[in-house]
Amino acid sequence: MIRKVLFVDDDQEMLQALKEGLEKYRETFTAVLAEDGVDAVNQLKRHPISLVVTDLKMPNMDGFSLLAHVMEKYPEIPVIIITGYSTSEMKRLAQEGGAVGYISKPFLIEDLAKHIMKTLRKESDGGTLHGVSSGIFLQLMEMEERTCTIRLHDKGSGMKGVLFFRDGELLDARVDEKQGLDAAYLIFSWEQVTLSIQNECPQRDNKINSDLQPIILEAMRLKDEAEDEKELIADDEKVEEISSKEEPSSSVENIKMILSREVGERCGLEDIYQDGSMNAVIQTISELGMAHQYGALKVGYIDKRAAHDTIILPGEPSTIISVNPKCPRDKIIQVLSDYN
């Protein structure tokens, strides 16, 4: 696997020289460039970085501030400091800050390349496993009391995470913005992962404070719960899709369906259509009803003493329904009044 190494320096000429000079090592690692600490923080979010090489003196955010950020947010990523001051005090400050090493200016690109290659080899000295279950494998780490940093890549989701073990005890877990137990629950739900083991653990504080078995059981419970929720959502979406397909294409069709369902064949429906010419009359009747505190017109029934009677439903436009005079008038008016 080709690693990504982040080089941070406000000297653009230096960055380009590093990129060109290290091109011969492209089968092992590629260079990602950042012009200061702020830019480096953004690059760390965008790329899976394996190593940071940074100058100390930079505007906006210097090398020590960047080192502190990496140690807090990405403790699994080693950092090499570039400095113009090769002193024992500088070496001590770099090591105490969390850097794995430093290189003094001026330097030969080949010397930096050797330093990088050595650090990357050390990162991978524990080996790599493909297509394993994270839960089962990690219990072996606990049983063997391993001290290591494990990077994981989940085949199913494409997500990446990091676990920190010291003497078989899980100290911390990281997945994107998640940390601690929340990240551990997510990682332990992965079934087909690639594991890369580094036989070191930069993490000191225990942010988990739990044995592995309870974490794995809780991870499985949360996974089952999430899958059940997905199934419910899928079922609800399917019902909504079926309902939308069955939904009438217009209010006219809707009224036909309601009369057929609530009244049946004896509803005496002869015709139904919409006619805006009746809106002014209906508006006047509604205003009279409101003025006399009877309320607005909801349903109007006109007994024409003819072959068909007429029912009017206010709307935009109004709906005109022709029915057989022998229809159950009161039942139809009640049904349509509830509908409208």
Residue, then its C-alpha position, 0 to 999 in steps of 0.5 A: m500500500i502506498r502511504k501518504v506523507l504530509f510535508v508542511d513548510d511555508d517555503q514554497e520552493m522547499l516544498q516543491a524541491l521535496k516533492e520532486g526529490l522524493e518522486k523516486y520513492r513514489e512506489t512507497f509513499t506520495a507527498v501531500l503538501a501544506e503551506d502552514g499549520v492551518d493548511a495541514v489541519n485541512q489536509l489531515k481531514r482530506h487524506p489518510i496521512s501516514l506521516v507528517v513532516t513539518d517545519l517549526k517556524m511558520p505563520n498562522m500555526d507553527g510546527f509545535s502547534l501542529l504537533a500538539h494538534v496531531m497528538e490530540k486528534y491523530p495520535e497514531i500519526p508519527v511526526i518528524i520535525i524539521t528545524g534549523y536549531s540542532t541542539s539537545e534542548m530542541k531534541r528534548l522539546a520535540q520528543e516531549g511534544g510527541a515527535v518521533g524524530y527531527i532533522s536539522k537544516p540544511f539536510l540532504i533529501e536522501d537523508l530525509a527519505k531514509h528517515i521517512m522510510k524507517t518511520l514507515r517501516k516501523e509503523s508497519d512492523g506488526g504486519t497486516l491482515h485482510g478480511v478478518s472480523s474485528g471483534i474476534f481478532l481484537q479479543l486476541m490482542e487482549m488475551e496476548e496483552r499486546t501493546c500496539t496501535i491498530r488501523l482498520h479499514d472496513k470493506g463494507s462501509g469504506m470507513k477507517g478507524v484506529l484502536f490503541f492497546r497497551d498491555g492488552e487493554l483498550l485505551d482509546a478508539r477513533v473513527d472520523e470525529k468519533q472517539g472513545l466508546d462510540a468509536a469502539y462500538l462502531i469499529f467492533s460492528w465491522e465484519q470484514v476489515t483490513l488490519s494494520i498493526q504497529n507495535e507501539c502505542p502513543q496513547r497514554d490516557n484510558k478513555i474506554n475503561s472497559d473490558l472488550q467483551p461488554i463492548i463487543l456485545e453492546a456493539m452487536r446490539l447496536k448493530d442489530e438495532a440499527e439494522d432493524e430500524k433500517e428494515l422498518i424505514a424500508d417497510d414504511e417507504k414501501v407502504e408510502e410508495i404503494s399508497s402513493k400509487e393507489e392515491p387517486s389522481s384528482s379530487v374527483e376520483n377521490i370523491k368517487m372512491i369515498l362514496s363507493r367505500e362509505v355508501g356503496e352502489r346505492c349512492g346513486l352516483e350519475d356524474i361528477y365534475q368540477d365547475g368554477s362558474m358556481n363559485a360566486v354563488i357558493q361564496t355568497i351563500s357561505e357569507l350569508g351563513m357566516a353572517h347569521q352564525y350558521g357557518a360556511l357552506k360545506v355541502g349543498y343539496i339541490d332537489k331539482r324534482a327531475a331525473h337527477d338531483t345535484i350536490i355541490l361541494p365548495g372548492e377551487p373550482s367547486t365540485i358538482i355531483s349528479v345523483n339519483p333522487k332515490c339515493p340515501r341523501d342524508k348519508i351522502i351529505q354526512v359523508l361529503s360534509d366530513y370529507n370537505 
